[in-house]
Amino acid sequence: MEIVGIIGSILMAVCALPQLVYTLKTGDTSSLSRGFIAMWWAGELCLLVYLFSRVELDWILILNYAANFGICCVLGWFKLNENKKGD
């Protein structure tokens, strides 16, 4: 059963990669709302804090949320700087 958790965690960790690659290539974040990115970022951060507070660390989930947190940070940076492209 642990392999199912590992596969699910990997899939969830990389599910935002297509959006990240698209954003890195085009710089376009018009389809992403700031509210979505802010709630996603806050949710990932809260889950990471929660997981690190547990006695038994679940590294599969920690890697999942850490990967998503990193992707979210990059997308958020692009979103916050989307109007500065022409400067």
C-alpha positions in Angstrom: 0.0 0.0 0.0 2.9 2.3 0.6 3.8 2.2 -3.1 0.3 3.7 -3.9 1.1 6.5 -1.5 4.4 7.1 -3.1 3.0 7.2 -6.6 0.2 9.5 -5.5 2.6 11.8 -3.8 4.9 12.0 -6.8 1.9 12.7 -9.1 0.6 15.4 -6.8 4.1 16.9 -6.4 4.6 17.2 -10.2 1.0 18.0 -11.3 1.8 21.7 -11.5 4.9 21.2 -13.6 3.1 21.7 -17.0 1.8 25.1 -15.8 5.3 26.0 -14.5 7.0 25.1 -17.8 4.3 27.1 -19.7 4.8 30.1 -17.4 8.6 29.9 -17.7 8.5 29.7 -21.5 5.9 32.4 -22.0 5.8 34.5 -18.8 2.0 34.4 -19.1 0.1 34.0 -15.8 -3.1 35.6 -17.0 -5.1 32.4 -16.4 -4.0 32.2 -12.7 -5.7 34.4 -10.2 -3.7 35.9 -7.3 -6.3 34.5 -4.9 -5.7 31.0 -6.2 -1.9 31.3 -5.8 -2.1 32.9 -2.4 -4.5 30.2 -1.0 -2.4 27.4 -2.6 0.8 28.9 -1.1 -0.7 29.3 2.3 -2.2 25.8 2.3 1.2 24.2 1.3 3.0 26.2 4.0 0.5 25.2 6.7 0.7 21.5 5.7 4.5 21.6 5.8 4.5 23.2 9.3 2.0 20.6 10.4 4.0 17.7 9.0 7.2 18.9 10.6 5.4 19.2 14.0 4.5 15.5 14.0 6.6 13.1 16.0 7.0 10.7 13.1 8.0 12.6 10.0 6.3 11.4 6.7 9.0 12.2 4.2 6.8 11.2 1.2 4.2 13.9 2.1 6.9 16.4 3.1 8.6 16.1 -0.3 5.2 16.4 -2.0 4.3 19.6 -0.2 7.8 21.0 -0.5 7.8 20.5 -4.3 4.4 22.1 -4.6 5.4 25.0 -2.3 8.5 25.7 -4.5 6.4 25.6 -7.7 3.8 27.8 -6.1 6.5 30.3 -5.1 7.9 30.5 -8.7 4.4 30.9 -10.2 3.5 33.5 -7.5 6.7 35.5 -8.4 5.7 35.5 -12.1 2.2 36.6 -11.2 3.4 39.4 -9.0 5.7 40.6 -11.7 3.4 40.1 -14.7 2.8 43.8 -15.3 6.5 44.6 -15.1 7.4 42.8 -18.4 7.5 46.0 -20.4 9.7 47.9 -18.0 
